[in-house]
Structures are given as structure tokens and as C-alpha cells.
């Protein structure tokens, strides 16, 4: 669970940058509590009734992968509230953090992440979201 005071202090100075981009990233989303926290902080910092900003949710743990359907449903439920400041637009698969969470050894072929990648893409499409795959870091 996010430490609300610490997170709010970290988010507040960055919100002017996020607002200009119109998207807000939520790393390591774990469930409805983190989503409600993000909605509350966003509402406090930018107010209600303005154009919704896109919410990009990062799936980076085994628990969030298992709970992905409920995370997406909760995000849409919050977005449908009158005056909601956020609307979910994408799921990002955080492959390195996910691999560390499950204790996997990374390989060039990424077979250790295949199931998780498929789940994220499937959930994203089922919930009308963009799927953003893992970062490819093997460059020269």
C-alpha cells in the first residue's frame, strides 16, 4: 500500500509536468486502494470538472498480474464518476520489476515473461486499453 503522505509530497511537484503531457503514470499499481489514492491526489492538485487526464497503469508484480482484471475494472469504475480527473488509457508491463518480483533470471529470448506479457495484452484489450510491452534493453 502506498504511503499517502510520502507519495503526495513526491507527486505534487511533478504534477505540473504531468498535466502538460495529459497523462499520469501509476507505477506498481496493486489494487483499488492505490487507484483511489491517485484519483484523490489528482483531484486535489488539479480539481474536478476539467478534461480527464489519461492514466497509465504499470503491472510490475506477480500480485498485480493476478489482480489485473480487478485493477482495470476499478480504474474504469473510478473514471465513470462525475467529474473524474482520470481515465485509464493503457497498461504497461514492467518486465524487469516483474522478473525481480518472481525471482526469474532474464534471458535474451524472454521466455520467462511470455505468460505475463500475454496476460497484460489480453487484459488491456478486454478493458479497451492500450498494451505497452516491456522495454527492450539489448542494444549496441
GROMACS elastic network, one bead per residue, 0.5 to 0.9 nm:
[ bonds ]
;  ai    aj funct       b0    kb
    1     4     6  0.86037   500
    1    30     6  0.76035   500
    1    31     6  0.87253   500
    1    33     6  0.73265   500
    1    34     6  0.67997   500
    2     5     6  0.87474   500
    2     6     6  0.82402   500
    2     7     6  0.68740   500
    2    33     6  0.83537   500
    2    34     6  0.64898   500
    2    37     6  0.82120   500
    3     6     6  0.55852   500
    3     7     6  0.60045   500
    3     8     6  0.85072   500
    4     7     6  0.51293   500
    4     8     6  0.59128   500
    4     9     6  0.85228   500
    4    37     6  0.72381   500
    5     8     6  0.51881   500
    5     9     6  0.62349   500
    5    10     6  0.86360   500
    6     9     6  0.52346   500
    6    10     6  0.62477   500
    6    11     6  0.86546   500
    7    10     6  0.50168   500
    7    11     6  0.59911   500
    7    12     6  0.85204   500
    8    11     6  0.50577   500
    8    12     6  0.59125   500
    8    38     6  0.88870   500
    8    41     6  0.66299   500
    9    12     6  0.55764   500
    9    13     6  0.74007   500
   10    13     6  0.66260   500
   10    14     6  0.73282   500
   11    14     6  0.53489   500
   11    15     6  0.61226   500
   11    41     6  0.82090   500
   12    15     6  0.53776   500
   12    16     6  0.80112   500
   12    41     6  0.82575   500
   12    42     6  0.89116   500
   12    45     6  0.70947   500
   13    16     6  0.68895   500
   13    17     6  0.83318   500
   14    17     6  0.54916   500
   14    18     6  0.64162   500
   14    19     6  0.87802   500
   15    19     6  0.58626   500
   15    20     6  0.85274   500
   15    24     6  0.83871   500
   15    42     6  0.82951   500
   15    45     6  0.75888   500
   15    46     6  0.84624   500
   16    19     6  0.52142   500
   16    20     6  0.64743   500
   16    21     6  0.89248   500
   17    20     6  0.54451   500
   17    21     6  0.66612   500
   17    22     6  0.88804   500
   18    21     6  0.51487   500
   18    22     6  0.61170   500
   18    23     6  0.60509   500
   18    24     6  0.58738   500
   18    25     6  0.84651   500
   19    23     6  0.68677   500
   19    24     6  0.77164   500
   19    46     6  0.83377   500
   19    53     6  0.75446   500
   20    23     6  0.82259   500
   21    24     6  0.81220   500
   21    53     6  0.87134   500
   22    52     6  0.81118   500
   22    54     6  0.62170   500
   22    55     6  0.88320   500
   23    53     6  0.53814   500
   23    55     6  0.57696   500
   23    56     6  0.69397   500
   23    86     6  0.86856   500
   23    89     6  0.86879   500
   24    53     6  0.69182   500
   24    54     6  0.61407   500
   24    56     6  0.60687   500
   24    57     6  0.85978   500
   24    86     6  0.82999   500
   25    54     6  0.84908   500
   25    55     6  0.59844   500
   25    57     6  0.61209   500
   25    58     6  0.74866   500
   26    29     6  0.61313   500
   26    34     6  0.86106   500
   26    35     6  0.83036   500
   26    38     6  0.77891   500
   26    55     6  0.71063   500
   26    56     6  0.60252   500
   26    58     6  0.60284   500
   27    56     6  0.83021   500
   27    57     6  0.62591   500
   27    59     6  0.73914   500
   27    60     6  0.76233   500
   27    92     6  0.89200   500
   27    94     6  0.85811   500
   28    57     6  0.76182   500
   28    58     6  0.54171   500
   28    59     6  0.58436   500
   28    60     6  0.53425   500
   28    61     6  0.69767   500
   28    64     6  0.76877   500
   28    94     6  0.83149   500
   28    97     6  0.88249   500
   29    32     6  0.85172   500
   29    34     6  0.63137   500
   29    35     6  0.73275   500
   29    57     6  0.62824   500
   29    58     6  0.59804   500
   29    59     6  0.63270   500
   29    60     6  0.76892   500
   29    61     6  0.86520   500
   29    64     6  0.67401   500
   29    71     6  0.79122   500
   30    33     6  0.78166   500
   30    34     6  0.65007   500
   30    35     6  0.83088   500
   30    59     6  0.79977   500
   30    60     6  0.88280   500
   30    61     6  0.80733   500
   30    63     6  0.70827   500
   30    64     6  0.51261   500
   30    65     6  0.88575   500
   30    67     6  0.76978   500
   30    68     6  0.85677   500
   30    71     6  0.73728   500
   31    34     6  0.57725   500
   31    35     6  0.65474   500
   31    36     6  0.88885   500
   31    64     6  0.72387   500
   31    67     6  0.73319   500
   31    68     6  0.83574   500
   31    70     6  0.74306   500
   31    71     6  0.53243   500
   31    72     6  0.89662   500
   31    74     6  0.78643   500
   32    36     6  0.59822   500
   32    37     6  0.84272   500
   32    70     6  0.80249   500
   32    71     6  0.63007   500
   32    74     6  0.58591   500
   32    75     6  0.74896   500
   33    36     6  0.51780   500
   33    37     6  0.61365   500
   33    38     6  0.86652   500
   34    38     6  0.61913   500
   34    39     6  0.86293   500
   35    38     6  0.50957   500
   35    39     6  0.61905   500
   35    40     6  0.86129   500
   35    71     6  0.81626   500
   35    74     6  0.76161   500
   35    75     6  0.66028   500
   35    78     6  0.81320   500
   36    39     6  0.50107   500
   36    40     6  0.60918   500
   36    41     6  0.85841   500
   36    74     6  0.88385   500
   36    75     6  0.85197   500
   36    78     6  0.75528   500
   37    40     6  0.51211   500
   37    41     6  0.61464   500
   37    42     6  0.84933   500
   38    41     6  0.51951   500
   38    42     6  0.59861   500
   38    43     6  0.84192   500
   38    86     6  0.88658   500
   39    42     6  0.51772   500
   39    43     6  0.60133   500
   39    44     6  0.85188   500
   39    78     6  0.77615   500
   39    79     6  0.87800   500
   39    84     6  0.76915   500
   39    85     6  0.69173   500
   39    86     6  0.67878   500
   40    43     6  0.51118   500
   40    44     6  0.60777   500
   40    45     6  0.86064   500
   41    44     6  0.50520   500
   41    45     6  0.61233   500
   41    46     6  0.85104   500
   42    45     6  0.51628   500
   42    46     6  0.58472   500
   42    47     6  0.72124   500
   42    48     6  0.88366   500
   42    85     6  0.66272   500
   42    86     6  0.78120   500
   43    46     6  0.54118   500
   43    48     6  0.57980   500
   43    84     6  0.77448   500
   43    85     6  0.60321   500
   43    86     6  0.87029   500
   44    47     6  0.56394   500
   44    48     6  0.83363   500
   46    50     6  0.81875   500
   46    85     6  0.78195   500
   47    50     6  0.72350   500
   47    83     6  0.88035   500
   47    85     6  0.72867   500
   48    51     6  0.86853   500
   48    52     6  0.88967   500
   48    82     6  0.86774   500
   48    83     6  0.51014   500
   48    84     6  0.63299   500
   48    85     6  0.58543   500
   49    52     6  0.80673   500
   49    82     6  0.79995   500
   49    84     6  0.70240   500
   49    85     6  0.70525   500
   50    53     6  0.87327   500
   50    83     6  0.73512   500
   50    84     6  0.84507   500
   50    85     6  0.68176   500
   51    83     6  0.87154   500
   51    84     6  0.88098   500
   51    85     6  0.70299   500
   51    86     6  0.84894   500
   52    79     6  0.85163   500
   52    83     6  0.82863   500
   52    84     6  0.67656   500
   52    87     6  0.59965   500
   53    85     6  0.61558   500
   53    87     6  0.61118   500
   53    88     6  0.84313   500
   54    85     6  0.87304   500
   54    86     6  0.57421   500
   54    87     6  0.50132   500
   54    88     6  0.56054   500
   54    89     6  0.54583   500
   54    90     6  0.81207   500
   55    75     6  0.87236   500
   55    86     6  0.60230   500
   55    87     6  0.56328   500
   55    89     6  0.56325   500
   55    90     6  0.68928   500
   55    91     6  0.88560   500
   56    87     6  0.88990   500
   56    88     6  0.63303   500
   56    89     6  0.59290   500
   56    91     6  0.59012   500
   56    92     6  0.70775   500
   57    72     6  0.89088   500
   57    88     6  0.76024   500
   57    89     6  0.82522   500
   57    90     6  0.62681   500
   57    92     6  0.61248   500
   57    93     6  0.87669   500
   58    64     6  0.89067   500
   58    90     6  0.84967   500
   58    91     6  0.58115   500
   58    93     6  0.59948   500
   58    94     6  0.62116   500
   59    62     6  0.84499   500
   59    63     6  0.89974   500
   59    64     6  0.58361   500
   59    65     6  0.63000   500
   59    68     6  0.77456   500
   59    91     6  0.68857   500
   59    92     6  0.60085   500
   59    93     6  0.51122   500
   59    94     6  0.57954   500
   59    95     6  0.84744   500
   59    98     6  0.77746   500
   59   120     6  0.77744   500
   60    63     6  0.85541   500
   60    64     6  0.67827   500
   60    65     6  0.75191   500
   60    92     6  0.83543   500
   60    93     6  0.63206   500
   60    95     6  0.66399   500
   60    96     6  0.78698   500
   60    97     6  0.54285   500
   60    99     6  0.83559   500
   60   101     6  0.78934   500
   61    64     6  0.52647   500
   61    65     6  0.63051   500
   61    66     6  0.87445   500
   61    94     6  0.81539   500
   61    95     6  0.89501   500
   61    97     6  0.68479   500
   61    99     6  0.81433   500
   61   100     6  0.85308   500
   61   101     6  0.57967   500
   61   102     6  0.76023   500
   62    65     6  0.51093   500
   62    66     6  0.62825   500
   62    67     6  0.86540   500
   62    98     6  0.66247   500
   62    99     6  0.88877   500
   62   101     6  0.67240   500
   62   102     6  0.65803   500
   62   116     6  0.86761   500
   63    66     6  0.51592   500
   63    67     6  0.61560   500
   63    68     6  0.84110   500
   64    68     6  0.55946   500
   64    71     6  0.77628   500
   65    68     6  0.50354   500
   65    69     6  0.84564   500
   65   116     6  0.71005   500
   65   119     6  0.75373   500
   65   120     6  0.74356   500
   66    69     6  0.79026   500
   66    70     6  0.89963   500
   67    70     6  0.55077   500
   67    71     6  0.61547   500
   67    72     6  0.87943   500
   68    72     6  0.62041   500
   68    73     6  0.86132   500
   68   119     6  0.85013   500
   68   120     6  0.77215   500
   68   123     6  0.69982   500
   69    72     6  0.52770   500
   69    73     6  0.62184   500
   69    74     6  0.86096   500
   69   123     6  0.64886   500
   69   124     6  0.89753   500
   69   126     6  0.88611   500
   69   127     6  0.82530   500
   70    74     6  0.59680   500
   70    75     6  0.84830   500
   71    74     6  0.51872   500
   71    75     6  0.62001   500
   71    76     6  0.87557   500
   72    75     6  0.51118   500
   72    76     6  0.63031   500
   72    77     6  0.86181   500
   72    88     6  0.79656   500
   72    91     6  0.88586   500
   72   123     6  0.79976   500
   72   124     6  0.81281   500
   72   127     6  0.66306   500
   72   129     6  0.89522   500
   73    76     6  0.52307   500
   73    77     6  0.61287   500
   73    78     6  0.87048   500
   73   127     6  0.76854   500
   74    78     6  0.62107   500
   74    79     6  0.85345   500
   75    78     6  0.52554   500
   75    79     6  0.61311   500
   75    80     6  0.87485   500
   75    86     6  0.87364   500
   75    87     6  0.74536   500
   75    88     6  0.62414   500
   76    80     6  0.61973   500
   76    81     6  0.89776   500
   76    87     6  0.70687   500
   76    88     6  0.66249   500
   76   127     6  0.85077   500
   77    80     6  0.53661   500
   77    81     6  0.69660   500
   78    81     6  0.55750   500
   78    84     6  0.70060   500
   78    86     6  0.80632   500
   78    87     6  0.81172   500
   79    82     6  0.80984   500
   79    83     6  0.85436   500
   79    84     6  0.54549   500
   79    85     6  0.74713   500
   79    86     6  0.58206   500
   79    87     6  0.50089   500
   79    88     6  0.72193   500
   80    83     6  0.83606   500
   80    84     6  0.67806   500
   80    87     6  0.81209   500
   81    84     6  0.54360   500
   83    86     6  0.89877   500
   84    87     6  0.76150   500
   88    91     6  0.84163   500
   88   129     6  0.71271   500
   89   128     6  0.78706   500
   89   129     6  0.51189   500
   89   130     6  0.61910   500
   90   124     6  0.70016   500
   90   128     6  0.85217   500
   90   131     6  0.58084   500
   90   132     6  0.70385   500
   91   120     6  0.70906   500
   91   121     6  0.81147   500
   91   123     6  0.85362   500
   91   124     6  0.61400   500
   91   129     6  0.67096   500
   91   130     6  0.62519   500
   91   131     6  0.51881   500
   91   132     6  0.60715   500
   91   133     6  0.85310   500
   92    95     6  0.89815   500
   92   120     6  0.77452   500
   92   130     6  0.83886   500
   92   131     6  0.61343   500
   92   133     6  0.60695   500
   92   134     6  0.72682   500
   93    96     6  0.89918   500
   93    98     6  0.81123   500
   93   116     6  0.81366   500
   93   117     6  0.68188   500
   93   120     6  0.66063   500
   93   121     6  0.87105   500
   93   131     6  0.79033   500
   93   132     6  0.63767   500
   93   133     6  0.53878   500
   93   134     6  0.53393   500
   93   135     6  0.85206   500
   94    97     6  0.57655   500
   94    98     6  0.60055   500
   94    99     6  0.86057   500
   94   133     6  0.78535   500
   94   134     6  0.58130   500
   94   135     6  0.76988   500
   95    99     6  0.59282   500
   95   100     6  0.85049   500
   95   113     6  0.72391   500
   95   116     6  0.86887   500
   95   117     6  0.83413   500
   95   133     6  0.82086   500
   95   134     6  0.52505   500
   95   135     6  0.71802   500
   96    99     6  0.51352   500
   96   100     6  0.62162   500
   96   101     6  0.85651   500
   96   106     6  0.82149   500
   96   134     6  0.80183   500
   96   135     6  0.83163   500
   97   100     6  0.50795   500
   97   101     6  0.60728   500
   97   102     6  0.87579   500
   98   102     6  0.63497   500
   98   103     6  0.84712   500
   98   104     6  0.84917   500
   98   113     6  0.84667   500
   98   116     6  0.87780   500
   99   102     6  0.53415   500
   99   103     6  0.59047   500
   99   105     6  0.70988   500
   99   106     6  0.71000   500
   99   112     6  0.79439   500
   99   113     6  0.73902   500
  100   104     6  0.62276   500
  100   105     6  0.80705   500
  101   104     6  0.78330   500
  104   112     6  0.67537   500
  104   113     6  0.86094   500
  105   112     6  0.76075   500
  106   109     6  0.84262   500
  106   110     6  0.65093   500
  106   111     6  0.85299   500
  106   112     6  0.69980   500
  106   113     6  0.84854   500
  107   110     6  0.52231   500
  107   111     6  0.72273   500
  107   112     6  0.74487   500
  108   111     6  0.83414   500
  108   138     6  0.78662   500
  109   112     6  0.82682   500
  110   113     6  0.54833   500
  110   114     6  0.66028   500
  111   114     6  0.51006   500
  111   115     6  0.81907   500
  112   115     6  0.77012   500
  112   116     6  0.85372   500
  113   116     6  0.53978   500
  113   117     6  0.60593   500
  113   118     6  0.86486   500
  114   117     6  0.52302   500
  114   118     6  0.62578   500
  114   119     6  0.87223   500
  115   118     6  0.51744   500
  115   119     6  0.62348   500
  115   120     6  0.87667   500
  116   119     6  0.50813   500
  116   120     6  0.62526   500
  116   121     6  0.87154   500
  117   120     6  0.52488   500
  117   121     6  0.63037   500
  117   122     6  0.86118   500
  117   133     6  0.70543   500
  117   134     6  0.79270   500
  118   121     6  0.52412   500
  118   122     6  0.60526   500
  118   123     6  0.85094   500
  119   122     6  0.51369   500
  119   123     6  0.59920   500
  119   124     6  0.84086   500
  120   123     6  0.52112   500
  120   124     6  0.59833   500
  120   125     6  0.85956   500
  120   131     6  0.69341   500
  120   132     6  0.86202   500
  120   133     6  0.83170   500
  121   124     6  0.51313   500
  121   125     6  0.62326   500
  121   126     6  0.85664   500
  121   130     6  0.81592   500
  121   131     6  0.53453   500
  121   132     6  0.79166   500
  121   133     6  0.79638   500
  122   125     6  0.53113   500
  122   126     6  0.60853   500
  122   127     6  0.86633   500
  122   131     6  0.84496   500
  123   127     6  0.61589   500
  123   128     6  0.85789   500
  123   129     6  0.82203   500
  123   131     6  0.85214   500
  124   127     6  0.52858   500
  124   128     6  0.61303   500
  124   130     6  0.59596   500
  124   131     6  0.55129   500
  125   128     6  0.50394   500
  125   129     6  0.56716   500
  125   130     6  0.69068   500
  125   131     6  0.72959   500
  126   129     6  0.76708   500
  127   130     6  0.89862   500
  132   135     6  0.89706   500
  133   136     6  0.89609   500
  136   139     6  0.78172   500
